[in-house]
Amino acid sequence: MTSRRRDPGADPAAAAVPREFAEALASIRGVLVRPEVVLEETPAPQRLSPYAVALQAEVVLDDEEAASGRFVLLHDPEGQEPWDGDFRVVTFAKGTVELDIAQDPMLTEVGWSWLVEALDDRGAGFRAESGTVTRTASESFGAISDRSPSGDVEIRASWTPTSTDLGAHLRAWTDVLAQVAGLPPLPPGVAALPLPRRR
């Protein structure tokens, strides 16, 4: 996995990765994911922080995408006031749900609870969390009226981790992605798969 350093300049020492960010990257590399989740690195944001790494994910069921999302880790050694720290996790998850579920006004609260509970269950300490949960419902008419009614749920969230063990945060986020896709929890004793690395 690669990381990005903004404007390293000509001095090779300027491109050195801070120890805390290196620890965070190492913890992410060690993450095991369930077989339905496909993770790969994607270009990180350029202007939000000096250091960043980004992953995109898909949950594939029966050769079809059931959910997708993005996990971004930002690091500014000097810290940023809105973060209340020097790291920030920024995430996005979206999946298709049945129309009656999308029409349930409780879905937004339930969606946010998925995130908070996943972080707690994984022991991923966090603070200064914020985000939105959006539900949409769609029904087709006219020439495309044969399409089944459907809905979507979208969870956008960010938070500040309380340690450099970002692997726990990535595992929690993939748990949320699995729930968005409608997957049951992984049974005890069933092994997850190592996070694939791009060559």
MOKAMO-V744080 format. One record per residue. N is the residue number from 1. RES is the residue in three letters. PSI is psi in whole degrees, 0 to 359 (999 if undefined). OMEGA is omega in degrees with one decimal (999 if undefined). BURIAL is # if it has 16 or more other C-alpha atoms within 10 Angstrom, else .. Layout:
n,res,psi,omega,burial
N,RES,PSI,OMEGA,BURIAL
N,RES,PSI,OMEGA,BURIAL
//
This chain:
n,res,psi,omega,burial
1,MET,137,179.7,#
2,THR,162,175.7,.
3,SER,165,-177.5,#
4,ARG,137,172.8,#
5,ARG,126,-178.0,#
6,ARG,132,173.7,.
7,ASP,61,-178.5,.
8,PRO,338,178.0,.
9,GLY,194,-174.9,.
10,ALA,340,-176.9,.
11,ASP,117,-179.6,.
12,PRO,328,179.5,.
13,ALA,333,-179.0,.
14,ALA,339,-178.1,.
15,ALA,359,-179.1,.
16,ALA,140,-179.9,.
17,VAL,130,178.7,.
18,PRO,150,-178.0,.
19,ARG,318,-178.3,.
20,GLU,320,179.6,#
21,PHE,322,177.1,#
22,ALA,319,177.2,.
23,GLU,318,179.5,#
24,ALA,317,178.7,#
25,LEU,318,180.0,#
26,ALA,321,179.9,#
27,SER,326,177.4,#
28,ILE,319,-179.7,#
29,ARG,332,-177.5,#
30,GLY,4,-175.9,.
31,VAL,139,172.0,#
32,LEU,135,-179.1,#
33,VAL,154,179.2,#
34,ARG,155,-170.5,#
35,PRO,337,-179.0,.
36,GLU,346,-176.1,#
37,VAL,126,178.4,#
38,VAL,118,-177.8,#
39,LEU,141,172.4,#
40,GLU,155,179.8,.
41,GLU,147,178.8,#
42,THR,158,-179.4,#
43,PRO,135,-178.7,.
44,ALA,158,177.1,#
45,PRO,147,-173.6,#
46,GLN,336,-168.5,.
47,ARG,3,-174.4,.
48,LEU,335,-177.7,.
49,SER,159,178.7,#
50,PRO,328,-178.4,#
51,TYR,142,-179.4,#
52,ALA,154,171.3,#
53,VAL,146,-176.9,#
54,ALA,144,176.3,#
55,LEU,142,170.9,#
56,GLN,151,-174.6,#
57,ALA,151,172.0,#
58,GLU,144,169.2,#
59,VAL,117,-174.4,#
60,VAL,122,178.0,#
61,LEU,124,-179.4,.
62,ASP,44,177.5,.
63,ASP,16,177.4,.
64,GLU,146,179.4,.
65,GLU,119,179.3,.
66,ALA,335,178.6,#
67,ALA,159,178.3,#
68,SER,163,179.6,#
69,GLY,184,-177.6,#
70,ARG,139,179.2,#
71,PHE,121,-177.3,#
72,VAL,131,173.9,#
73,LEU,124,178.5,#
74,LEU,145,177.3,#
75,HIS,126,174.3,#
76,ASP,108,-176.9,#
77,PRO,334,179.1,.
78,GLU,353,-179.6,.
79,GLY,160,175.0,.
80,GLN,131,-172.8,.
81,GLU,315,-179.4,.
82,PRO,334,179.8,.
83,TRP,331,-170.4,#
84,ASP,43,-179.0,.
85,GLY,187,179.5,#
86,ASP,3,172.1,#
87,PHE,154,173.1,#
88,ARG,132,174.4,#
89,VAL,130,178.9,#
90,VAL,124,-173.7,#
91,THR,161,177.3,#
92,PHE,135,176.4,#
93,ALA,135,-178.7,#
94,LYS,138,178.6,#
95,GLY,162,179.1,#
96,THR,135,178.1,#
97,VAL,165,177.4,#
98,GLU,152,-173.6,.
99,LEU,318,-177.6,#
100,ASP,330,176.5,.
101,ILE,317,180.0,#
102,ALA,332,-178.4,#
103,GLN,353,-179.7,#
104,ASP,118,-178.3,.
105,PRO,342,178.8,.
106,MET,349,-175.9,.
107,LEU,324,-178.3,#
108,THR,315,178.0,#
109,GLU,319,179.5,.
110,VAL,317,-179.9,.
111,GLY,318,178.9,#
112,TRP,323,178.6,#
113,SER,328,176.0,.
114,TRP,315,-177.6,#
115,LEU,308,-177.0,#
116,VAL,316,-179.5,#
117,GLU,323,178.8,.
118,ALA,317,177.6,#
119,LEU,316,178.7,#
120,ASP,315,-177.5,.
121,ASP,327,-179.2,.
122,ARG,0,-179.4,#
123,GLY,29,-178.9,.
124,ALA,98,-179.0,#
125,GLY,140,-177.0,#
126,PHE,162,174.3,#
127,ARG,173,177.4,.
128,ALA,40,-179.7,.
129,GLU,148,176.6,.
130,SER,160,178.4,.
131,GLY,184,179.3,.
132,THR,151,171.4,.
133,VAL,125,-176.7,#
134,THR,135,175.1,.
135,ARG,138,178.4,#
136,THR,149,177.4,.
137,ALA,141,-179.0,#
138,SER,144,176.6,.
139,GLU,135,-173.8,.
140,SER,150,-178.5,.
141,PHE,170,176.1,.
142,GLY,228,-175.1,.
143,ALA,342,-179.4,.
144,ILE,24,-177.3,.
145,SER,348,179.3,.
146,ASP,351,177.4,.
147,ARG,138,-178.5,.
148,SER,143,173.9,.
149,PRO,146,-177.5,.
150,SER,169,177.6,#
151,GLY,166,177.9,#
152,ASP,151,170.3,#
153,VAL,137,-176.2,#
154,GLU,126,-179.5,#
155,ILE,117,174.5,#
156,ARG,125,-175.4,#
157,ALA,151,173.1,#
158,SER,153,179.5,#
159,TRP,165,178.6,#
160,THR,119,178.1,#
161,PRO,151,-178.1,#
162,THR,2,176.5,.
163,SER,177,178.4,.
164,THR,7,175.8,#
165,ASP,74,-177.8,#
166,LEU,348,175.3,#
167,GLY,321,178.6,#
168,ALA,323,179.8,#
169,HIS,320,177.6,#
170,LEU,319,177.5,#
171,ARG,317,178.5,#
172,ALA,318,-178.7,#
173,TRP,321,177.3,#
174,THR,331,173.2,#
175,ASP,317,178.3,#
176,VAL,317,179.5,#
177,LEU,320,178.0,#
178,ALA,320,178.1,#
179,GLN,320,177.1,#
180,VAL,325,180.0,#
181,ALA,353,179.4,#
182,GLY,18,179.6,#
183,LEU,142,173.8,.
184,PRO,161,176.6,.
185,PRO,149,178.5,.
186,LEU,126,-177.9,.
187,PRO,149,177.2,.
188,PRO,139,178.7,.
189,GLY,351,177.3,.
190,VAL,124,-174.8,.
191,ALA,141,170.4,.
192,ALA,178,-177.9,.
193,LEU,147,176.9,.
194,PRO,147,175.5,.
195,LEU,122,-178.5,#
196,PRO,146,179.7,#
197,ARG,138,177.6,.
198,ARG,132,179.0,.
199,ARG,999,999,.
//
